[in-house]
């Protein structure tokens, strides 16, 4: 997969969605108190998807993403 900024092909940083899990410390009702461990352990459930919206982190343009 490759993301390309339509305004400047040299822009190579993008904002998109990835799904992760975190280990939390919660109260008896399940309300978040703080991240567990050293900043909370996390695991990637699903990385960036080409079907998501990708925004250039440098100029804000909506990127074109090819699989």
DAJOQUI-V511150 format. One record per residue. N is the residue number from 1. RES is the residue in three letters. OMEGA is omega as a letter, one per 40 degrees, with the letter a starting at -180 (999 if undefined). D_LAST is the distance of its C-alpha to the last C-alpha in Angstrom with 2 decimals. Layout:
N,RES,OMEGA,D_LAST / N,RES,OMEGA,D_LAST
This chain:
1,UNK,i,4.04 / 2,UNK,i,6.54 / 3,UNK,a,8.86 / 4,UNK,i,11.62 / 5,UNK,a,15.02 / 6,UNK,a,16.49 / 7,UNK,a,19.95 / 8,UNK,a,19.69 / 9,UNK,i,17.02 / 10,UNK,i,19.07 / 11,UNK,a,18.31 / 12,UNK,i,16.03 / 13,UNK,a,16.82 / 14,UNK,i,15.34 / 15,UNK,i,16.70 / 16,UNK,a,14.76 / 17,UNK,i,15.83 / 18,UNK,a,16.17 / 19,UNK,i,18.81 / 20,UNK,i,21.61 / 21,UNK,i,25.09 / 22,UNK,i,28.26 / 23,UNK,a,31.73 / 24,UNK,i,34.25 / 25,UNK,a,38.01 / 26,UNK,i,39.19 / 27,UNK,a,42.60 / 28,UNK,i,44.18 / 29,UNK,i,42.50 / 30,UNK,i,38.98 / 31,UNK,a,38.93 / 32,UNK,i,36.99 / 33,UNK,i,39.35 / 34,UNK,i,37.28 / 35,UNK,a,34.53 / 36,UNK,i,35.87 / 37,UNK,a,36.36 / 38,UNK,a,35.25 / 39,UNK,a,33.26 / 40,UNK,i,31.92 / 41,UNK,i,29.84 / 42,UNK,i,26.25 / 43,UNK,i,23.54 / 44,UNK,i,19.82 / 45,UNK,i,19.40 / 46,UNK,i,15.71 / 47,UNK,a,13.57 / 48,UNK,a,11.27 / 49,UNK,i,8.97 / 50,UNK,i,6.27 / 51,UNK,i,9.04 / 52,UNK,i,11.66 / 53,UNK,i,13.45 / 54,UNK,a,12.90 / 55,UNK,i,16.13 / 56,UNK,a,17.15 / 57,UNK,a,19.73 / 58,UNK,a,21.83 / 59,UNK,i,22.37 / 60,UNK,i,21.03 / 61,UNK,i,18.91 / 62,UNK,a,15.98 / 63,UNK,i,12.85 / 64,UNK,a,10.14 / 65,UNK,i,6.63 / 66,UNK,a,3.83 / 67,UNK,999,0.00
